Amino acid sequence: MTKMDSEQEAEELLSKPKTATSEQVEMNNLDGDGHSANFKPQNSVVKFDSKPSHKKKHGSTKRDHGKRKASKSGDNGDVSGDSDNNESYVQVDRHMPMFRHRNSTSLVRATIDIPGESLKKIKKKRQRPPGLGLKIVVVILFLMILVGVLVTWSFYKEERLAILSGQKFRFMEDTRTLYLAFDSSDPVEEGVLGLNLPSWQLPKSCSDEWEEINKLCYWWRNGASLKVLYYKLNSMHCYNVTWESLNRNIEPKDCYDIGILDWYGLSANIRGSHHTLSAQNFSYVPLVPGGGRVLGSVVERYWLASNGIAFITSEEDPILLSWNNDLPDKFCIWSSYRHPFYARKTAGNLSHLHYTMCKADNMETTHLAMRQFFNTAPSPQTPVLRDWLRTPVWAIGPVNLTNVTEPLHAMALDLIDFLDSNSTQSCGVVELDFGWETYLGDLAFKTEDLEDITLMLQNLSSHGCQLSLPVSLFSHFLSRNFDYLLRKNYFVRDAGGDAVGLTKWQGDQLAYLDISNPDAVKWFLTKLKILKAKFGIHTFKFLHGESGILPFKAQFKETFDPVWYTTTYNYLVTNFTNTTLMHSGMGTQNLPIAISIMGRLEMRGPDRCLTDIIPSLLTAGILGYPYLALDGSELWSQGIVGEDLFLRWTQMSAFLPVMKVYTPPHGFTPQNFELLKNWTQFHIKTIIPLINKLAQEVMHGAPLIRPIWWVDPQDAVAQGIGDEFLVGNDILVAPVLCEKTRKRNIYLPSGKWKDPLKRLDLDGGRWIYDYRINLEEIPYFLAS
């Protein structure tokens, strides 16, 4: 057959109509490459890829698929597929035209000659292969498993994306912004992290997406590592943030929005204090009592926002705090061993920063849950506290309210006369709250006053009074013990470690006793024992002790962290005496102590007002110190306190756990004398039983003296009230703080209240304007 004849025959076959001819039947039974089962190509050789094509041409039919399944094995010359050498060869006429079978994606040269015996064999080969049903079942099971895996993965990815995309937390690597969502209905808390890292450097993730979905981990090469952990604690959503520095020059610093929220906590006994932190403004100060001469004498590394978010930092970290200063409307925490306060022999350590943020439904719920991070306060029914709280503390000072100097023993006799006239009143503790030393650190009475003091002490002791003296770890450089302590190396040293470190306090240069030195502590306690034995002193009020007023870069005899100076001081003295008043505190809520809340005078126009008292009372309670007493030693030293403020002080003090009354009213009218007796009886018969009833609440973290939002934590008006307080949830007190004042505005939080003065039943959640008060009255309301 010539080339022309072959081409002509092929064209005729392709152009014929689709009738059921035997030729077309055989044509339809060609295999996938367009060959008959008996086709024997000749002459030339073409090489084929043994791998079948999986691409399906549009329009192929079920029969077309059947053709591909036909076996390529056959008689002599059959093509063998899937051979070990992955190749197969077919002889064809190299001059045959190109032909594309409609079911094939390969171009081949082929003749259209179909042998007559091929149809029967092809049909035989198209029979269903054995085990096909089992294969179908396996495929179906595989698909079901695959679907299950995909569904599980989708839920996993959805939850992970929910966390990472902002429903719980999200970290933007380029801006280092951390978004924290505590509740779907609340705004997202926003913080800018790693401010001391190079701004151009992007972090690398150290998280494994197959790990727990509540974690994020990043690290900056030669910089620091960051870990964020989300978890639930009781009803709270919490985030723990941990920085570990990898370079001594990199010190973690994070800032968060203050926002329009009110913030509470952190520090009590701040001069010029406000009941919220929102009014504060200071740049990086150490988070210790007296830090930067800005923070007060009572500090905890904890603050609470009006929307229920609480923030607490580790006591082990060298933390500095800036509030609404370096970055407007933000607070910033910075961990730095290079700050002078933290710079000591261990300087050079890599900085670390750990803090936790939690939020529940409201402030009260959050606070009670967060109290587990603090020491638990002792019960007021503890024998030591019970005996101490049941009677007022009487303070005798050198100031007489009539502006007439009076000997100390005469003041003692006035007190004794008052107690004798009140047959139900026992003496209790009498505090000699005056400058009994010539210089701080003498730990001995003034020589010129010794006769008067000895007579006073004899009079008080004979009436069963327990005497208390204020003492301090300070030593004035002119004090009688200074030279001895200097020779013995009992003082805290300066930055170089060779000379005594001096600190300035109220205009004087003072040295601090080194309480890391056991010999120095033994000397101090021995001096106190001598005072107890010689003069019948029962207990002491311990002043100062704030870590933040230590000398610059203070050095100690033993390895000692200055952060713990206040804490160590409190533990040291409470082991020496059963009960005491402390001026400072940090991490000592579990001790049987009362915190002295400093009162000060402030001029408002022509009148004097008591200031700083209620904000410090509320803050100390939030910080976990339930037993509080007013301290007027600084107030009384500022001048003569008139009749108005003396009575206002006494009225407010009667509602506190420890009632402290200054200088009996010698020269007052019998009416005022009677008022003092009534208020002391009110304290004993009403407040002390209420405090005992609240014992379980105290041990579970609730303060005794509470902000008025405690009964309605979501009341925005109550959150802003800083001149009223609650005793438990039972009594609301709205003191008068300025002399000559006879009216004030009062806000009652939600609930039902009784007014004992006006004999009225009142609904809460509203203001009472221009509430009128006489001098002998203090506004208070009973929950009904």
C-alpha positions in Angstrom: 0.0 0.0 0.0 1.4 3.4 -1.0 1.6 6.4 1.2 -1.1 8.1 -0.8 -3.4 5.1 -0.7 -3.1 4.9 3.1 -3.9 8.5 3.6 -6.9 8.3 1.3 -8.2 5.2 3.2 -7.9 7.0 6.5 -9.8 10.1 5.3 -12.6 7.9 4.0 -13.0 6.1 7.3 -13.1 9.3 9.3 -15.6 10.9 7.0 -18.1 8.0 7.0 -21.4 8.6 9.0 -21.7 6.9 12.4 -23.4 3.7 11.5 -23.2 0.4 13.2 -20.6 -1.1 10.9 -18.2 -3.7 12.0 -15.4 -1.4 11.3 -16.8 1.2 13.6 -17.4 -1.3 16.3 -13.9 -2.3 16.2 -12.9 1.3 16.1 -14.8 1.9 19.3 -12.9 -1.0 20.9 -9.5 0.5 20.3 -7.4 0.7 23.4 -6.3 4.0 24.9 -3.6 4.6 22.4 -5.8 4.0 19.4 -4.7 0.4 18.7 -6.5 -2.8 18.3 -5.7 -5.7 20.5 -4.2 -7.5 17.5 -2.6 -4.5 16.0 1.0 -5.1 15.0 2.7 -1.9 14.0 5.8 -2.3 11.8 8.9 -0.6 10.5 9.6 2.4 12.8 9.9 2.7 16.6 8.3 5.4 18.8 9.1 5.8 22.5 6.1 6.4 24.8 6.0 7.6 28.4 4.7 4.7 30.5 2.9 7.0 33.0 -0.7 7.3 31.9 -2.2 10.8 31.6 -4.8 11.7 34.3 -6.2 14.7 32.5 -9.8 14.1 31.4 -10.8 15.7 28.1 -14.1 17.6 28.1 -16.8 15.5 26.7 -15.4 12.0 27.3 -18.0 9.3 28.0 -18.2 6.4 30.4 -17.4 4.1 27.5 -14.3 6.2 26.8 -13.1 5.4 30.4 -13.7 1.8 29.7 -11.4 1.8 26.8 -8.5 3.1 29.0 -9.0 0.1 31.4 -8.5 -2.4 28.6 -5.4 -4.5 29.2 -2.4 -3.7 27.1 -1.1 -7.2 27.3 -2.0 -9.5 24.4 -0.6 -11.7 21.6 2.7 -11.1 19.9 3.4 -7.4 19.6 0.9 -6.2 22.3 2.0 -3.2 24.2 2.9 -3.9 27.8 2.1 -1.1 30.3 3.7 -0.3 33.7 6.9 -2.2 32.9 9.8 -2.1 35.3 11.9 0.0 33.0 9.0 2.5 32.6 9.3 2.3 28.8 7.4 0.6 25.9 8.1 0.6 22.2 5.7 0.4 19.2 6.7 -0.1 15.6 4.9 2.2 13.2 5.3 3.5 9.7 7.3 6.8 10.1 5.4 8.2 7.1 1.9 7.7 8.5 -0.2 10.9 9.3 -0.6 12.3 12.8 -3.9 11.2 14.4 -5.5 12.2 17.8 -7.9 9.7 19.2 -10.8 11.5 20.9 -10.1 9.7 24.2 -6.4 10.2 24.1 -4.1 13.1 24.9 -1.2 11.6 22.9 -0.4 12.1 19.3 0.6 8.8 17.5 1.1 7.6 13.9 -1.1 4.6 13.3 -2.9 2.7 10.7 -6.7 2.2 10.9 -6.5 -1.4 10.0 -8.3 -3.4 12.7 -7.8 -7.1 12.7 -11.0 -9.2 12.5 -10.3 -11.3 15.6 -9.9 -8.5 18.1 -13.5 -7.7 19.2 -14.0 -10.9 21.3 -10.7 -10.5 23.1 -11.3 -6.8 23.9 -14.7 -7.5 25.4 -13.2 -10.3 27.5 -10.6 -7.9 28.8 -13.3 -5.3 29.7 -14.9 -7.6 32.3 -15.0 -6.2 35.9 -11.7 -7.0 37.7 -11.9 -9.2 40.8 -12.1 -7.4 44.3 -13.6 -4.2 42.9 -16.3 -4.0 45.6 -13.7 -4.2 48.4 -11.8 -1.4 46.7 -14.9 0.8 46.6 -15.5 0.2 50.3 -11.9 1.1 51.2 -12.2 4.3 49.1 -15.5 5.3 50.8 -13.9 4.7 54.3 -10.9 6.7 53.3 -13.1 9.6 52.2 -15.1 9.4 55.5 -11.9 9.5 57.5 -10.6 12.4 55.4 -13.7 14.4 55.9 -13.6 13.8 59.7 -10.0 15.0 59.8 -10.8 18.1 57.8 -13.8 18.9 60.0 -11.7 18.5 63.2 -8.9 20.7 61.7 -11.4 23.3 60.7 -12.7 23.6 64.3 -9.1 23.7 65.6 -8.1 26.4 63.1 -11.3 28.4 63.9 -10.5 28.4 67.6 -6.9 29.2 67.1 -7.8 32.0 64.7 -10.4 33.2 67.2 -7.6 33.6 69.8 -5.0 35.0 67.5 -7.3 37.4 65.6 -8.4 39.3 68.6 -11.3 37.4 70.3 -8.8 36.6 73.0 -5.4 38.1 72.1 -3.4 39.3 69.1 0.1 40.5 68.7 1.1 42.8 65.8 4.7 42.0 65.1 5.5 45.2 63.2 4.1 47.6 65.8 4.5 45.3 68.8 1.0 46.1 69.8 -0.8 43.5 72.0 -4.6 43.4 71.9 -6.3 41.6 74.7 -10.0 40.8 74.7 -11.4 39.7 78.1 -15.0 39.7 77.1 -16.8 40.0 73.7 -18.8 42.9 75.1 -15.8 44.9 76.4 -13.4 47.1 74.6 -10.0 45.5 73.8 -7.2 46.4 76.2 -4.3 47.6 74.2 -0.6 47.6 75.1 2.6 48.5 73.3 5.3 46.1 74.2 9.1 45.9 73.9 9.7 49.7 73.7 13.4 49.3 74.4 14.0 46.9 71.5 15.2 48.3 68.2 12.2 49.5 66.3 13.4 48.1 63.0 13.9 44.5 64.2 11.1 42.1 63.7 10.6 39.1 65.9 10.6 35.4 65.0 7.9 33.1 66.2 8.9 30.4 68.7 5.4 29.0 68.9 4.4 25.6 67.5 0.9 25.9 66.0 0.3 22.3 67.1 0.9 23.3 70.7 -1.8 24.6 73.0 -3.7 27.4 71.3 -3.6 29.7 74.4 0.1 30.6 73.9 2.2 33.0 71.9 5.9 33.1 71.8 8.3 35.5 70.0 12.0 36.2 70.2 14.2 39.0 68.9 17.7 37.9 67.9 20.2 39.1 70.6 17.3 41.0 72.2 14.6 39.3 74.3 12.0 36.7 74.3 8.3 37.2 74.9 5.6 34.7 75.9 1.9 35.4 76.3 -0.3 32.8 78.0 -4.1 32.9 78.2 -5.9 31.0 80.9 -9.0 31.0 83.0 -8.9 31.4 86.8 -12.2 30.7 88.3 -14.5 33.2 86.6 -11.7 35.4 85.3 -10.0 35.6 82.0 -6.3 36.1 82.5 -3.1 36.8 80.5 0.4 36.2 81.8 3.1 38.1 80.0 6.8 37.1 80.4 9.9 38.8 79.1 13.3 37.4 79.4 16.2 39.6 78.2 18.9 38.0 76.1 21.1 41.1 76.2 22.2 43.2 79.2 21.5 46.4 77.2 17.9 45.3 76.5 15.5 46.0 79.4 11.8 45.1 78.8 9.4 48.0 78.8 5.7 47.7 78.2 3.0 50.4 78.2 -0.8 50.1 78.5 -3.7 52.5 78.0 -5.1 54.1 81.1 -8.1 55.2 79.1 -11.2 56.8 80.7 -11.2 54.2 83.5 -10.7 54.8 87.2 -7.8 52.9 88.7 -7.4 51.9 92.3 -4.7 50.4 94.5 -0.9 50.5 94.2 0.0 52.8 97.1 -1.5 54.3 100.3 -0.3 57.1 102.5 0.6 59.3 99.6 0.9 63.0 100.4 -1.8 64.8 98.4 -3.4 61.5 97.5 -6.6 60.9 95.6 -8.8 57.8 95.9 -8.0 56.8 92.3 -4.7 56.5 90.5 -6.2 58.3 87.5 -5.2 61.7 89.1 -1.6 60.6 89.6 1.3 61.7 87.4 4.9 60.5 87.9 7.8 59.1 85.9 9.6 55.8 86.5 9.8 55.1 90.2 10.7 51.8 91.9 7.6 49.8 93.0 8.4 49.8 96.7 7.2 51.7 99.7 8.3 55.3 99.4 9.6 54.6 95.8 11.0 57.8 94.3 9.7 59.8 97.2 6.4 59.6 95.3 4.7 56.4 96.4 3.3 56.1 99.9 4.5 54.0 102.8 2.2 51.1 101.9 2.7 49.6 98.4 1.6 46.4 96.6 2.4 45.8 93.0 -1.3 45.6 92.2 -3.9 48.0 90.7 -7.5 47.6 89.7 -9.6 49.3 87.0 -13.2 50.3 87.2 -14.1 47.9 84.3 -12.8 45.0 86.4 -9.3 44.6 84.9 -6.6 43.9 87.5 -2.9 44.2 87.0 -0.3 42.5 89.2 3.5 42.3 88.7 6.1 40.0 90.2 7.8 41.1 93.4 11.0 39.5 92.1 11.5 41.9 89.2 13.4 45.2 89.3 10.3 47.2 88.2 9.9 50.9 87.6 6.5 52.4 87.0 5.5 55.5 85.1 2.0 56.8 85.3 0.5 59.2 82.8 3.9 60.9 82.3 6.4 59.6 79.8 3.5 58.6 77.4 0.3 60.5 77.9 -2.7 58.5 79.1 -0.6 55.3 79.6 1.1 53.6 82.4 4.5 51.9 81.7 6.4 49.2 83.5 10.1 48.9 82.9 12.4 46.2 84.3 15.9 47.6 84.9 18.8 46.5 87.1 20.6 49.7 86.0 18.3 51.9 88.0 20.2 53.2 91.2 17.7 51.5 93.5 18.1 48.1 92.0 21.9 48.5 91.2 23.7 46.4 93.7 26.3 43.6 93.8 24.1 41.4 91.6 23.9 44.2 88.9 24.5 43.0 85.4 21.8 40.3 85.7 19.7 40.0 82.6 16.4 41.8 83.1 13.1 39.9 83.4 9.6 41.1 83.5 6.5 39.1 84.6 3.0 40.4 85.0 -0.6 39.2 84.9 -3.8 40.8 83.8 -7.2 39.4 84.8 -10.8 40.4 84.4 -14.1 39.2 85.8 -17.6 40.6 85.5 -16.9 43.5 87.9 -14.3 45.0 90.2 -15.5 43.2 93.3 -15.4 39.7 91.7 -12.0 40.4 90.2 -10.5 41.7 93.4 -11.7 38.8 95.5 -10.2 36.4 93.0 -6.9 38.3 92.8 -6.5 38.3 96.5 -5.2 34.7 96.3 -2.0 36.3 95.0 -1.5 38.0 98.4 -1.1 36.8 101.9 -4.3 36.2 103.8 -5.1 38.7 106.6 -5.6 37.2 110.1 -9.1 37.0 111.6 -10.1 39.8 113.9 -11.0 37.1 116.4 -7.4 36.0 116.7 -6.7 36.5 120.4 -3.9 39.0 119.9 -6.1 41.2 117.6 -9.3 40.7 119.6 -7.7 42.0 122.8 -6.1 44.9 121.0 -9.1 46.0 118.9 -11.7 46.0 121.6 -10.7 49.3 123.2 -9.6 52.6 121.7 -6.0 53.7 121.4 -5.4 56.9 123.4 -2.6 59.1 122.1 -1.0 61.6 124.4 1.0 64.4 122.7 2.6 67.7 123.7 -0.1 69.8 122.1 -3.1 71.1 124.2 -6.2 72.1 122.3 -6.6 75.2 124.4 -3.1 76.4 123.3 -1.9 76.1 126.9 1.2 74.0 127.5 0.5 71.2 129.9 2.9 68.7 131.6 2.7 65.2 130.2 1.7 63.7 133.6 -1.2 66.2 133.8 -2.4 64.9 130.4 -2.3 61.4 131.8 -4.4 62.4 134.7 -7.0 64.0 132.4 -7.2 60.6 130.6 -7.5 58.8 133.8 -10.3 61.1 135.0 -12.2 60.5 131.7 -11.9 56.7 132.0 -13.0 56.8 135.7 -16.1 58.8 134.7 -16.9 56.2 132.1 -17.2 53.1 134.2 -17.7 50.8 131.2 -14.5 52.0 129.5 -11.2 50.2 130.2 -7.9 52.0 129.5 -6.4 49.8 126.7 -3.3 51.1 124.9 -1.9 54.6 125.5 0.5 55.8 122.9 3.1 58.4 123.9 2.9 60.1 120.4 5.4 62.9 120.8 9.1 63.6 120.4 10.2 61.6 123.4 13.8 61.3 122.0 16.2 64.2 121.6 17.3 62.8 118.3 15.9 60.0 116.3 17.9 56.9 117.2 18.5 57.8 120.8 16.0 55.1 121.9 16.0 56.9 125.3 13.8 59.6 126.9 14.9 63.2 126.9 16.9 63.9 130.1 15.0 67.2 130.8 11.6 65.4 130.6 12.6 62.3 132.4 11.0 63.2 135.8 7.7 64.3 134.1 7.6 61.2 131.9 8.4 58.9 134.8 5.5 60.3 136.8 3.2 60.0 133.8 4.1 56.4 133.2 3.5 55.5 136.9 0.0 57.1 136.8 -0.9 55.2 133.6 0.5 51.9 134.7 -1.4 52.0 137.9 -4.7 52.2 136.0 -3.9 49.1 133.8 -2.9 51.1 130.7 -0.6 49.4 128.2 2.0 51.9 127.1 3.2 52.3 123.5 6.2 54.2 122.1 7.0 55.2 118.5 10.4 54.0 117.4 12.3 54.0 114.1 15.3 52.4 112.3 16.6 55.9 111.6 19.5 57.3 113.5 20.3 61.0 113.4 24.0 61.7 113.0 23.9 63.6 116.3 22.1 60.8 118.2 23.8 59.2 121.2 24.2 55.8 119.5 25.4 57.0 116.1 29.2 56.8 116.7 28.9 53.3 118.3 26.8 52.0 115.4 29.2 53.5 112.9 32.2 51.8 114.4 30.3 48.5 114.5 29.4 48.8 110.8 25.7 48.5 111.7 24.4 51.0 109.2 23.5 50.6 105.5 26.5 51.6 103.4 26.7 54.0 100.5 27.2 53.0 96.8 30.9 52.5 97.3 30.4 50.3 100.3 33.0 52.1 102.4 31.1 54.9 104.1 27.7 55.1 105.9 24.9 55.9 103.6 22.9 58.9 104.6 19.3 59.8 103.5 17.6 63.1 103.9 14.3 63.0 105.8 12.3 66.1 106.9 15.4 68.2 106.6 17.8 66.0 108.6 20.6 63.6 107.5 19.8 60.2 108.8 21.4 56.7 108.7 19.4 53.5 108.2 20.0 50.4 110.3 21.2 47.4 108.3 18.7 44.8 109.1 20.6 42.2 107.0 23.2 42.3 109.7 22.2 39.9 112.6 24.3 41.8 115.1 22.6 45.1 114.2 19.2 43.6 114.6 20.2 42.1 118.0 21.4 45.5 119.2 18.1 47.2 118.2 15.9 44.6 119.8 18.0 44.7 123.0 17.4 48.5 123.2 13.7 47.9 123.0 13.8 45.2 125.7 15.5 47.7 128.0 12.7 50.3 127.4 10.1 47.6 128.2 11.8 46.5 131.4 12.7 49.9 132.7 9.6 51.9 131.9 6.9 49.3 131.5 6.5 49.8 127.8 4.1 47.2 126.4 4.3 47.7 122.7 5.7 50.0 120.0 4.6 51.9 116.9 7.2 51.3 114.3 7.8 54.3 112.0 9.4 54.6 108.6 11.0 51.5 107.2 10.2 52.4 103.6 12.5 50.8 101.1 12.3 53.7 98.8 14.0 56.1 101.2 17.2 54.0 101.6 20.5 55.7 100.7 21.5 56.0 97.0 22.6 52.5 95.8 22.5 51.1 99.3 24.9 48.3 100.2 24.2 45.7 102.9 26.5 43.5 104.9 24.7 40.4 103.6 23.3 39.7 100.2 20.0 41.5 100.4 17.4 42.8 98.0 16.4 46.3 99.0 12.9 45.6 97.7 12.3 43.4 100.8 13.6 46.0 103.4 10.0 47.0 104.5 8.8 43.4 104.5 11.8 42.2 106.5 11.3 45.1 109.0 7.7 44.2 109.6 8.4 40.5 110.2 11.3 41.3 112.5 9.3 43.6 114.8 6.1 41.5 115.0 8.2 38.5 116.1 9.4 40.7 118.9 6.0 42.1 120.1 2.5 40.6 119.7 0.6 43.6 118.4 1.8 46.8 116.8 1.0 49.7 114.6 3.1 49.9 111.4 3.7 52.9 109.3 4.7 50.9 106.2 3.9 47.6 104.6 4.5 45.4 101.6 3.5 41.8 101.4 2.7 41.7 105.1 -1.1 41.4 105.1 -0.9 38.2 107.1 0.7 39.8 110.2 -1.3 40.9 113.3 -0.6 44.5 112.6 -2.6 47.7 112.0 -1.5 50.2 109.4 -1.3 53.9 110.5 -3.1 56.1 108.0 -1.5 59.5 108.1 -3.8 62.5 108.4 -2.7 66.0 107.3 -4.0 69.5 107.4 -4.9 71.5 104.2 -6.1 75.0 103.9 -9.2 75.5 101.8 -9.8 79.1 101.7 -9.9 80.4 105.3 -10.6 77.0 106.8 -8.5 74.0 107.6 -9.5 70.6 106.4 -8.4 67.0 107.1 -6.9 65.6 103.9 -5.4 62.3 102.5 -7.3 60.2 105.1 -10.2 58.6 103.2 -8.2 57.9 100.0 -5.5 56.1 102.0 -8.1 54.2 104.0 -9.8 52.9 100.8 -6.5 52.1 99.1 -5.0 50.3 102.1 -8.1 48.1 102.2 -7.9 47.3 98.5 -4.2 46.3 99.1 -5.3 43.8 101.7 -4.7 45.5 105.0 -8.0 45.4 106.9 -6.9 46.8 110.3 -6.4 50.5 110.0 -6.0 53.4 112.4 -5.8 57.1 111.9 -2.4 58.7 112.8 -2.3 62.4 113.6 1.3 62.8 114.7 2.1 64.9 111.7 -1.2 66.7 111.7 -0.9 67.7 115.3 2.6 68.9 114.8 1.4 71.4 112.2 -0.4 73.5 114.7 -3.2 73.8 117.1 -6.2 71.6 116.2 -9.4 73.3 117.1 -12.5 71.9 118.6 -14.2 71.4 115.2 -11.5 69.2 113.7 -10.9 67.3 117.0 -14.5 66.2 117.1 -14.6 65.4 113.3 -11.4 63.3 113.8 -12.9 61.4 116.7 -16.2 60.8 114.9 -14.5 59.3 111.8 -12.1 57.3 113.9 -15.0 55.7 115.8 -16.0 53.8 112.6 -12.5 52.3 111.9 -11.2 49.0 113.2 -8.8 50.7 115.5 -10.2 53.9 117.1 -7.4 56.3 117.9 -8.2 59.4 120.0 -5.7 62.2 120.4 -5.2 64.2 123.6 -8.2 64.1 125.8 -10.3 67.3 125.6 -8.9 69.1 128.6 -10.7 72.4 129.0 -13.6 71.3 126.7 -17.2 71.8 127.8 -19.0 69.0 129.6 -21.1 68.6 126.4 -18.0 67.8 124.3 -16.7 65.5 127.0 -19.9 63.6 126.8 -19.7 63.4 123.0 -16.3 61.8 123.3 -17.7 59.2 125.7 -20.6 58.4 123.4 -18.4 57.9 120.3 -16.1 55.5 122.2 -19.1 53.5 123.3 -20.4 53.5 119.8 -17.1 52.0 118.6 -17.1 49.3 121.2 -20.7 48.3 121.0 -21.4 48.7 117.2 -18.2 48.6 115.2 -16.2 45.9 117.0 -19.1 43.4 116.8 -19.6 44.2 113.1 -15.9 43.6 112.5 -16.0 40.3 114.2 -19.0 39.3 112.1 -17.0 40.1 109.0 -14.2 37.8 110.0 -14.8 35.2 107.2 -15.1 37.9 104.5 -11.8 39.4 105.7 -10.0 36.1 105.5 -11.3 35.7 101.9 -9.8 39.0 100.9 -12.6 41.6 101.4 -11.5 44.8 103.1 -13.2 46.0 106.3 -13.2 49.7 105.1 -14.6 49.6 101.6 -15.3 52.0 98.7 -19.0 52.6 98.3 -18.9 51.0 94.8 -18.5 47.7 96.6 -22.2 47.2 96.8 -22.7 48.1 93.2 -19.4 47.7 91.3 -20.8 48.9 88.0 -22.2 52.2 89.4 -20.1 54.9 87.6 -21.0 57.6 90.1 -20.1 55.4 93.1 -16.7 54.7 91.4 -15.9 58.3 91.5 -16.7 58.9 95.2 -13.6 59.4 97.4 -14.9 61.1 100.5 -17.3 58.4 101.8 -16.7 54.8 102.8 -18.4 51.6 103.9 -17.9 49.5 107.0 -18.6 46.1 105.5 -21.7 46.4 103.4 -23.7 47.5 106.5 -22.8 51.1 107.2 -22.1 54.0 104.9 -20.1 56.9 106.4 -19.9 60.4 104.9 -17.6 62.3 107.2 -17.2 66.0 107.5 -13.6 67.0 106.9 -13.4 70.8 107.2 -13.9 73.0 110.2 -17.1 75.2 110.3 -18.8 72.9 107.8 -22.4 72.2 108.5 -23.6 70.6 105.3 -22.4 68.4 102.5 -23.6 66.4 99.5 -23.9 62.6 99.9 -24.2 59.9 97.3 -26.1 56.7 98.3 -25.3 53.6 96.1 -28.1 51.2 95.1 -30.1 49.6 97.8 -32.3 50.5 100.7 -30.8 52.7 103.4 -31.9 54.0 106.8 -30.8 57.4 108.1 -30.5 57.2 112.0 -30.0 61.0 112.3 -33.1 62.0 110.3 -35.0 58.8 110.9 -35.7 58.3 107.2 -35.9 55.4 104.8 -34.1 56.2 101.6 -33.6 54.6 98.2 -30.1 54.3 96.9 -28.6 55.2 93.5 -29.1 58.9 94.0 -27.6 62.1 95.5 -28.7 63.8 98.7 -27.8 67.5 98.3 -27.0 69.9 101.1 -27.4 67.4 103.9 -27.2 69.4 107.1 -25.0 68.3 110.0 -24.5 69.6 113.4 -21.0 69.6 115.0 -21.8 66.7 117.2 -23.1 64.6 114.3 -21.5 62.6 111.5 -23.7 61.4 108.6 -24.0 57.6 108.4 -26.6 55.2 106.9 -27.5 51.7 107.7 -28.2 49.1 104.9 -31.7 47.7 105.3 
